[in-house]
Amino acid sequence: MAVEVSQNALWVAAMLLAPLLGSALLVGLLVSIFQAVTQINELTITFIPKMVAVLGVTFLLLPWFISVLVAYTRETLHLLGGP
Protein backbone atom coordinates (compact mmCIF):
# COMPACT_ATOMS: atom_id res chain seq x y z
CA MET A 1 0.00 0.00 0.00
CA ALA A 2 2.84 2.40 0.82
CA VAL A 3 4.42 1.75 -2.56
CA GLU A 4 1.14 2.48 -4.33
CA VAL A 5 0.66 5.74 -2.43
CA SER A 6 4.25 6.77 -3.23
CA GLN A 7 3.82 5.84 -6.87
CA ASN A 8 0.63 7.88 -7.12
CA ALA A 9 2.32 10.84 -5.42
CA LEU A 10 5.14 10.82 -7.96
CA TRP A 11 2.67 10.50 -10.83
CA VAL A 12 0.58 13.43 -9.59
CA ALA A 13 3.69 15.55 -9.06
CA ALA A 14 4.87 14.80 -12.61
CA MET A 15 1.42 15.62 -14.03
CA LEU A 16 1.28 18.95 -12.22
CA LEU A 17 4.85 20.00 -12.99
CA ALA A 18 4.91 19.04 -16.68
CA PRO A 19 2.94 22.08 -17.95
CA LEU A 20 4.97 24.45 -15.79
CA LEU A 21 8.31 23.04 -16.90
CA GLY A 22 7.14 22.86 -20.50
CA SER A 23 6.16 26.52 -20.55
CA ALA A 24 9.48 27.54 -18.97
CA LEU A 25 11.33 25.43 -21.54
CA LEU A 26 9.40 26.92 -24.46
CA VAL A 27 9.85 30.51 -23.28
CA GLY A 28 13.53 29.89 -22.58
CA LEU A 29 14.01 28.51 -26.07
CA LEU A 30 12.23 31.48 -27.66
CA VAL A 31 14.25 33.98 -25.64
CA SER A 32 17.47 32.16 -26.52
CA ILE A 33 16.62 32.31 -30.21
CA PHE A 34 15.82 36.02 -29.85
CA GLN A 35 19.16 36.59 -28.10
CA ALA A 36 21.03 34.68 -30.79
CA VAL A 37 19.38 36.69 -33.56
CA THR A 38 19.91 40.07 -31.92
CA GLN A 39 23.29 39.14 -30.38
CA ILE A 40 22.19 40.33 -26.95
CA ASN A 41 24.09 38.24 -24.42
CA GLU A 42 22.43 39.23 -21.18
CA LEU A 43 21.68 36.35 -18.80
CA THR A 44 19.01 38.18 -16.82
CA ILE A 45 16.74 38.64 -19.85
CA THR A 46 15.55 35.01 -19.68
CA PHE A 47 14.48 35.13 -16.04
CA ILE A 48 11.51 37.51 -16.18
CA PRO A 49 9.77 35.98 -19.25
CA LYS A 50 10.11 32.49 -17.76
CA MET A 51 8.70 33.66 -14.44
CA VAL A 52 5.76 35.39 -16.15
CA ALA A 53 5.06 32.30 -18.28
CA VAL A 54 5.11 29.94 -15.30
CA LEU A 55 2.84 32.25 -13.28
CA GLY A 56 0.46 32.59 -16.23
CA VAL A 57 0.26 28.84 -16.76
CA THR A 58 -0.22 28.33 -13.02
CA PHE A 59 -3.17 30.73 -12.86
CA LEU A 60 -4.62 29.32 -16.08
CA LEU A 61 -4.44 25.70 -14.91
CA LEU A 62 -5.17 26.30 -11.22
CA PRO A 63 -8.67 24.74 -11.31
CA TRP A 64 -7.24 21.61 -12.93
CA PHE A 65 -4.38 21.48 -10.40
CA ILE A 66 -6.87 21.65 -7.54
CA SER A 67 -9.10 18.93 -9.00
CA VAL A 68 -6.11 16.60 -9.50
CA LEU A 69 -4.92 17.20 -5.94
CA VAL A 70 -8.40 16.65 -4.49
CA ALA A 71 -8.77 13.39 -6.43
CA TYR A 72 -5.35 12.23 -5.24
CA THR A 73 -6.17 13.09 -1.63
CA ARG A 74 -9.49 11.25 -1.78
CA GLU A 75 -7.84 8.20 -3.31
CA THR A 76 -5.07 8.21 -0.71
CA LEU A 77 -7.54 8.54 2.17
CA HIS A 78 -9.61 5.72 0.67
CA LEU A 79 -6.51 3.49 0.46
CA LEU A 80 -5.61 4.29 4.06
CA GLY A 81 -9.13 3.41 5.24
CA GLY A 82 -10.40 6.92 5.76
CA PRO A 83 -13.79 8.39 4.89
N, C-alpha and C positions, 0 to 999 in steps of 0.2 A: 504494500500500500504506500509506503514512504517513497519507493522508487517511482510509482505512478504519479504521486503528487509532485515530486521533483521534476519529472519529465514534463508534466503539464505546465509547471511554472516556467520552465525554460522555453517551452513552445509559445506560451502567452507573451513572454518577454520578447522573443524574436518577432512575433507578429506585431507587437506594438512598436518596436524600435525600427523595423524595416522601412516604413514610410518616412520616418524622421531621418534615418541615415541615407536613404535614397535621395531625399530632397537636398540634403547637405552635399552629397556627392555630385548631383547634377548642377547645383549652383556653383560649387567649387570648380567643376570642369568648365562651365561657361565663363566664369571669371578668369580662369587660367588662359582660356583661348583669347579672351579680350585682352589680357595682359600681354600675351605673346604677339598679338596683332599690333597693339599700340606701343609695345616695348616699354611698358610701365612695369618696373620691377619693385613694387612696394608690397611687402608681405601683409601689411595690415588691411589692405583693400579687400581681401577675401573674407575677413572675419565678420564684418557687419552684414553683407548679403547672406552669408550662411546662417547667421543668427536670426535674421528676419525671416528667411525661408523656413527654418525649423519652427519658429514661433507661429508662423502662418499655418503651416501644416498641422501643428498641434491644436490650434484653435479650430481649424476646419474639421479635423477628425476627432475632436474631443467627445462628441456623443458616442461614436463608435468605440473609442478607447474605454469609456465608462461601461458600455454594455458588455464588452469582452471581459473586463475586470469583474463585473457583477456575476457574469456566467461562470467564470473561473472560481470565484469565491463560493458560489452556491454549490458547484460540483465538488469542491474541496470539502466543504462542510458536510455534504451528503456522504462522501467517502469516509469521513471521520466519524460518522454517526450522529451528526448534528441535525437540526431541524430541517 
